[in-house]
């Protein structure tokens, strides 16, 4: 790299400089083959980019503890299961939970599912006893007719 002396201020400047970096005078010895002036002292800073705001996180906000959509706690479920073990009380509680307005959705759905299964079980038990009863009475009537 060749250095020349600025004719205006005497500073050693490079051939590549079109202008004196010290005083700004044009460099008569500038390397004209270079198309773009090389302002090495003028460091072009990269364009400032604003820090992108963090992407909107689609986080499910947990519902308030007293909300109907709040999960039923473990302790509450233990109480529910203990109540379910008590005959008759369990049916009453299932109806209360299934149709109560202040029941948490979790418990309400559980109570409704339980009620549906209980009703299916009752229907099946009635059908079974009817079939069994008719079979037994049929046996007895057959026995009675035979003799
Ligand atoms: Zn100069």
Boltz pocket constraint, residues with backbone or C-beta under 6 A from the ligand:
constraints:
  - pocket:
      binder: B
      contacts: [[A, 6], [A, 7], [A, 8], [A, 9], [A, 10], [A, 11], [A, 20], [A, 21], [A, 22], [A, 23], [A, 24], [A, 25]]
      max_distance: 6.0
